[in-house]
Amino acid sequence: MARKNSRILVLVLLMSSFYSAFAQKEGYWDKERSTTKEIIVPARDRIIISTEDLPLGTTEVVYRITLLDENQQLTSSLVSVLKSIPDPTGISQGSAGAVFLMSKISGDDKCKYALFTDQATAKSYVQSGKTDKACYAQEEPISKDAKRLSLDKLGCLKSNTNVIWFGFESKNWLLKQKVVLEVVPWVDVKLSRGWNQENKKEIISQCKTSNLAQKMANSDDFCVCILEKIQKQYRYTEFDKLLAMEKIKAYKDYGSSCYSDTNISKNIYSDLRSQASKLIKSQKYGEAIALLHTIITDKKATALDYSSIGYCYIITKQYEKALKFLKEGEKLDETELQLKLNLAHAYLVNGDYKDAKAIYKKYQTQNVTDSLSWIEKVRLDFAVFKKANLPSANFDRVLDLFN
């Protein structure tokens, strides 16, 4: 029985240790930048006091307010209480949580208090006693109180709040009061690096102006990849302080890394092909050639890419270039009949009827695609070539070959 209990104890300790280690990766209680202040509140008066500067990445705070008689001392600090709680979720909700965090002692005096995010509003409270602009107000007088506040869930308090102003109102009409204020921030490790929605959008926006991003129909994945690499390497303040040339190099280096990612790279060239196809249909052949050149230069071209650029060179009467690229593409795939047909066209309009005839005859009984015959595709292409005023003296001779 003793051995069984020992095993259970070891298991509980291991689980506790694991949970604590996991929690530390998510965030931590920043005891170094906690606030502990002892304030004297004059009778029937109101005063304000601010916390220490909250660290970047603060998402929650736990505070404790204790009113003490003149010679009383706290038995334990709030920081020491929180040492046993690995993260804010370990604090029970509602009254149970307040009891757990509450100081074991307090005096007989009572006070009301309110929380503000700026000094001007807090000062206004001192003059008027109004709490309508407070983020939180305790209207019922208390001798002690303790709460956990999630900043983003509490009205005007936000995760980028620098300080919290506490306003106290004495309910002792004759004597001064001694109030102890303790505030401990919970810091989210990820947010503490300073990356918020605005500066992340700044990186994405800058990325989208790059040459690589502009090659893509949708550069979102590419730019998010760069953002993630920059976030991992730098805190925002560190990255923001880099020289312009250092930032450019960072974008370039991370861009090259993301560009080589298989899925992103695949999508890039798919987008380029799609854009080139639309440009060809719109008769914007020069722009299509530029996109196809990018694919070829990056050594990502297929035989069909070479076929497309060859066709564009034919239609723009650049026959030698058409022959050059079509012959290069032929080495990639000898069976691609779309490329073979464009090669025949290039020979024909360049005055080499003999080489063109050999290709036209060889494949006349086949289909260029699953539903388009070789002969029909020749007729369609010749109709386009005539409208483009390409040399057409031998078009009828070629069509006669099929009779």
Stockholm file with secondary structure:
# STOCKHOLM 1.0

chainA/1-403         MARKNSRILVLVLLMSSFYSAFAQKEGYWDKERSTTKEIIVPARDRIIISTEDLPLGTTEVVYRITLLDENQQLTSSLVSVLKSIPDPTGISQGSAGAVFLMSKISGDDKCKYALFTDQATAKSYVQSGKTDKACYAQEEPISKDAKRLSLDKLGCLKSNTNVIWFGFESKNWLLKQKVVLEVVPWVDVKLSRGWNQENKKEIISQCKTSNLAQKMANSDDFCVCILEKIQKQYRYTEFDKLLAMEKIKAYKDYGSSCYSDTNISKNIYSDLRSQASKLIKSQKYGEAIALLHTIITDKKATALDYSSIGYCYIITKQYEKALKFLKEGEKLDETELQLKLNLAHAYLVNGDYKDAKAIYKKYQTQNVTDSLSWIEKVRLDFAVFKKANLPSANFDRVLDLFN
#=GR chainA/1-403 SS CHHHHHHHHHHHHHHHHHHHHHHHHHEEECGGGCEEEEEEECTTCEEEEECCCCCTTEEEEEEEEEEECTTCCCSSCHHHHHTTCSSGGGSCSHHHHHHHHSCSCCCSCCEEEEEESSHHHHHHHHHHCCCTTCSEEEEEEESEEEEEEEGGGSTTCCTTCCCCEEEEEECCSSSCEEEEEEEEEEEETTGGGCCCHHHHHHHHHHHTTSHHHHTCSCCHHHHHHHHHHHHHHCCHHHHHTSCHHHHHHHHHHHHHHHHTSHHHHHHHHHHHHHHHHHHHHTTCHHHHHHHHHHHHHTTCCCHHHHHHHHHHHHHTTCHHHHHHHHHHHHHHCTTCHHHHHHHHHHHHHTTCHHHHHHHHHHTTTSBSSSSCBHHHHHHHHHHHHHHTTCCCTTHHHHHHTTC
#=GC SS_cons         CHHHHHHHHHHHHHHHHHHHHHHHHHEEECGGGCEEEEEEECTTCEEEEECCCCCTTEEEEEEEEEEECTTCCCSSCHHHHHTTCSSGGGSCSHHHHHHHHSCSCCCSCCEEEEEESSHHHHHHHHHHCCCTTCSEEEEEEESEEEEEEEGGGSTTCCTTCCCCEEEEEECCSSSCEEEEEEEEEEEETTGGGCCCHHHHHHHHHHHTTSHHHHTCSCCHHHHHHHHHHHHHHCCHHHHHTSCHHHHHHHHHHHHHHHHTSHHHHHHHHHHHHHHHHHHHHTTCHHHHHHHHHHHHHTTCCCHHHHHHHHHHHHHTTCHHHHHHHHHHHHHHCTTCHHHHHHHHHHHHHTTCHHHHHHHHHHTTTSBSSSSCBHHHHHHHHHHHHHHTTCCCTTHHHHHHTTC
//
